């Protein structure tokens, strides 16, 4: 499931729970679904942070590399 889809579903769950018109069992089940989705979203963010950190490290190495500039260009 994509991150944006998770957020959409979490928003729907939140709105449904805020209405307060669900039977207790359904509310608990929906709340648990929200927790599962939250965990999934956190994992996606952690994975993305790792990729961004890796990319930043690589870009930093490139920036530290001296390039020879040819004035004839």
PyMOL CGO cylinders between C-alpha atoms (Angstrom):
from pymol import cmd
from pymol.cgo import CYLINDER

trace = [
    CYLINDER, 0.00, 0.00, 0.00, 1.33, 3.46, -0.86, 0.3, 1, 1, 1, 1, 1, 1,
    CYLINDER, 1.33, 3.46, -0.86, 1.96, 6.07, 1.82, 0.3, 1, 1, 1, 1, 1, 1,
    CYLINDER, 1.96, 6.07, 1.82, -0.69, 8.41, 0.41, 0.3, 1, 1, 1, 1, 1, 1,
    CYLINDER, -0.69, 8.41, 0.41, -3.26, 5.61, 0.43, 0.3, 1, 1, 1, 1, 1, 1,
    CYLINDER, -3.26, 5.61, 0.43, -2.44, 4.87, 4.05, 0.3, 1, 1, 1, 1, 1, 1,
    CYLINDER, -2.44, 4.87, 4.05, -2.94, 8.53, 4.97, 0.3, 1, 1, 1, 1, 1, 1,
    CYLINDER, -2.94, 8.53, 4.97, -6.28, 8.63, 3.17, 0.3, 1, 1, 1, 1, 1, 1,
    CYLINDER, -6.28, 8.63, 3.17, -7.50, 5.54, 5.00, 0.3, 1, 1, 1, 1, 1, 1,
    CYLINDER, -7.50, 5.54, 5.00, -6.27, 6.90, 8.33, 0.3, 1, 1, 1, 1, 1, 1,
    CYLINDER, -6.27, 6.90, 8.33, -8.17, 10.14, 7.71, 0.3, 1, 1, 1, 1, 1, 1,
    CYLINDER, -8.17, 10.14, 7.71, -11.33, 8.15, 6.96, 0.3, 1, 1, 1, 1, 1, 1,
    CYLINDER, -11.33, 8.15, 6.96, -10.87, 6.05, 10.09, 0.3, 1, 1, 1, 1, 1, 1,
    CYLINDER, -10.87, 6.05, 10.09, -10.33, 9.15, 12.19, 0.3, 1, 1, 1, 1, 1, 1,
    CYLINDER, -10.33, 9.15, 12.19, -13.43, 10.86, 10.80, 0.3, 1, 1, 1, 1, 1, 1,
    CYLINDER, -13.43, 10.86, 10.80, -15.52, 7.74, 11.39, 0.3, 1, 1, 1, 1, 1, 1,
    CYLINDER, -15.52, 7.74, 11.39, -14.31, 7.35, 14.96, 0.3, 1, 1, 1, 1, 1, 1,
    CYLINDER, -14.31, 7.35, 14.96, -14.85, 11.05, 15.69, 0.3, 1, 1, 1, 1, 1, 1,
    CYLINDER, -14.85, 11.05, 15.69, -18.52, 10.75, 14.71, 0.3, 1, 1, 1, 1, 1, 1,
    CYLINDER, -18.52, 10.75, 14.71, -18.92, 8.40, 17.67, 0.3, 1, 1, 1, 1, 1, 1,
    CYLINDER, -18.92, 8.40, 17.67, -21.86, 6.49, 16.22, 0.3, 1, 1, 1, 1, 1, 1,
    CYLINDER, -21.86, 6.49, 16.22, -20.23, 3.06, 15.90, 0.3, 1, 1, 1, 1, 1, 1,
    CYLINDER, -20.23, 3.06, 15.90, -20.92, 0.11, 18.17, 0.3, 1, 1, 1, 1, 1, 1,
    CYLINDER, -20.92, 0.11, 18.17, -18.03, -0.46, 20.57, 0.3, 1, 1, 1, 1, 1, 1,
    CYLINDER, -18.03, -0.46, 20.57, -16.75, -3.60, 18.82, 0.3, 1, 1, 1, 1, 1, 1,
    CYLINDER, -16.75, -3.60, 18.82, -16.65, -1.87, 15.43, 0.3, 1, 1, 1, 1, 1, 1,
    CYLINDER, -16.65, -1.87, 15.43, -14.94, 1.15, 16.92, 0.3, 1, 1, 1, 1, 1, 1,
    CYLINDER, -14.94, 1.15, 16.92, -12.26, -1.02, 18.51, 0.3, 1, 1, 1, 1, 1, 1,
    CYLINDER, -12.26, -1.02, 18.51, -11.72, -2.93, 15.26, 0.3, 1, 1, 1, 1, 1, 1,
    CYLINDER, -11.72, -2.93, 15.26, -11.42, 0.33, 13.32, 0.3, 1, 1, 1, 1, 1, 1,
    CYLINDER, -11.42, 0.33, 13.32, -9.03, 1.75, 15.92, 0.3, 1, 1, 1, 1, 1, 1,
    CYLINDER, -9.03, 1.75, 15.92, -6.85, -1.38, 15.63, 0.3, 1, 1, 1, 1, 1, 1,
    CYLINDER, -6.85, -1.38, 15.63, -6.85, -1.02, 11.84, 0.3, 1, 1, 1, 1, 1, 1,
    CYLINDER, -6.85, -1.02, 11.84, -5.64, 2.55, 12.31, 0.3, 1, 1, 1, 1, 1, 1,
    CYLINDER, -5.64, 2.55, 12.31, -2.81, 1.34, 14.53, 0.3, 1, 1, 1, 1, 1, 1,
    CYLINDER, -2.81, 1.34, 14.53, -1.75, -1.21, 11.90, 0.3, 1, 1, 1, 1, 1, 1,
    CYLINDER, -1.75, -1.21, 11.90, -1.79, 1.45, 9.20, 0.3, 1, 1, 1, 1, 1, 1,
    CYLINDER, -1.79, 1.45, 9.20, 0.19, 3.84, 11.40, 0.3, 1, 1, 1, 1, 1, 1,
    CYLINDER, 0.19, 3.84, 11.40, 2.90, 1.21, 11.89, 0.3, 1, 1, 1, 1, 1, 1,
    CYLINDER, 2.90, 1.21, 11.89, 3.03, 0.62, 8.14, 0.3, 1, 1, 1, 1, 1, 1,
    CYLINDER, 3.03, 0.62, 8.14, 3.33, 4.36, 7.49, 0.3, 1, 1, 1, 1, 1, 1,
    CYLINDER, 3.33, 4.36, 7.49, 6.16, 4.66, 10.03, 0.3, 1, 1, 1, 1, 1, 1,
    CYLINDER, 6.16, 4.66, 10.03, 8.06, 1.83, 8.33, 0.3, 1, 1, 1, 1, 1, 1,
    CYLINDER, 8.06, 1.83, 8.33, 7.69, 3.55, 4.95, 0.3, 1, 1, 1, 1, 1, 1,
    CYLINDER, 7.69, 3.55, 4.95, 9.00, 6.81, 6.46, 0.3, 1, 1, 1, 1, 1, 1,
    CYLINDER, 9.00, 6.81, 6.46, 11.94, 5.03, 8.11, 0.3, 1, 1, 1, 1, 1, 1,
    CYLINDER, 11.94, 5.03, 8.11, 12.82, 3.36, 4.81, 0.3, 1, 1, 1, 1, 1, 1,
    CYLINDER, 12.82, 3.36, 4.81, 12.55, 6.68, 2.99, 0.3, 1, 1, 1, 1, 1, 1,
    CYLINDER, 12.55, 6.68, 2.99, 14.72, 8.41, 5.58, 0.3, 1, 1, 1, 1, 1, 1,
    CYLINDER, 14.72, 8.41, 5.58, 17.40, 5.78, 5.08, 0.3, 1, 1, 1, 1, 1, 1,
    CYLINDER, 17.40, 5.78, 5.08, 17.32, 6.29, 1.33, 0.3, 1, 1, 1, 1, 1, 1,
    CYLINDER, 17.32, 6.29, 1.33, 17.48, 10.07, 1.72, 0.3, 1, 1, 1, 1, 1, 1,
    CYLINDER, 17.48, 10.07, 1.72, 20.40, 9.79, 4.13, 0.3, 1, 1, 1, 1, 1, 1,
    CYLINDER, 20.40, 9.79, 4.13, 22.23, 7.51, 1.74, 0.3, 1, 1, 1, 1, 1, 1,
    CYLINDER, 22.23, 7.51, 1.74, 21.59, 9.88, -1.16, 0.3, 1, 1, 1, 1, 1, 1,
    CYLINDER, 21.59, 9.88, -1.16, 22.70, 12.86, 0.94, 0.3, 1, 1, 1, 1, 1, 1,
    CYLINDER, 22.70, 12.86, 0.94, 25.91, 11.05, 1.84, 0.3, 1, 1, 1, 1, 1, 1,
    CYLINDER, 25.91, 11.05, 1.84, 26.57, 10.31, -1.82, 0.3, 1, 1, 1, 1, 1, 1,
    CYLINDER, 26.57, 10.31, -1.82, 25.86, 13.91, -2.82, 0.3, 1, 1, 1, 1, 1, 1,
    CYLINDER, 25.86, 13.91, -2.82, 28.15, 15.11, -0.07, 0.3, 1, 1, 1, 1, 1, 1,
    CYLINDER, 28.15, 15.11, -0.07, 30.96, 12.94, -1.41, 0.3, 1, 1, 1, 1, 1, 1,
    CYLINDER, 30.96, 12.94, -1.41, 30.39, 14.36, -4.88, 0.3, 1, 1, 1, 1, 1, 1,
    CYLINDER, 30.39, 14.36, -4.88, 30.45, 17.91, -3.55, 0.3, 1, 1, 1, 1, 1, 1,
    CYLINDER, 30.45, 17.91, -3.55, 33.73, 17.20, -1.77, 0.3, 1, 1, 1, 1, 1, 1,
    CYLINDER, 33.73, 17.20, -1.77, 35.33, 15.92, -4.98, 0.3, 1, 1, 1, 1, 1, 1,
    CYLINDER, 35.33, 15.92, -4.98, 37.37, 18.51, -6.82, 0.3, 1, 1, 1, 1, 1, 1,
    CYLINDER, 37.37, 18.51, -6.82, 36.53, 18.77, -10.48, 0.3, 1, 1, 1, 1, 1, 1,
    CYLINDER, 36.53, 18.77, -10.48, 38.93, 20.09, -13.05, 0.3, 1, 1, 1, 1, 1, 1,
    CYLINDER, 38.93, 20.09, -13.05, 37.39, 22.89, -15.04, 0.3, 1, 1, 1, 1, 1, 1,
    CYLINDER, 37.39, 22.89, -15.04, 38.50, 23.45, -18.62, 0.3, 1, 1, 1, 1, 1, 1,
    CYLINDER, 38.50, 23.45, -18.62, 38.40, 27.16, -19.52, 0.3, 1, 1, 1, 1, 1, 1,
    CYLINDER, 38.40, 27.16, -19.52, 37.97, 26.29, -23.22, 0.3, 1, 1, 1, 1, 1, 1,
    CYLINDER, 37.97, 26.29, -23.22, 34.33, 25.23, -22.70, 0.3, 1, 1, 1, 1, 1, 1,
]
cmd.load_cgo(trace, "trace")
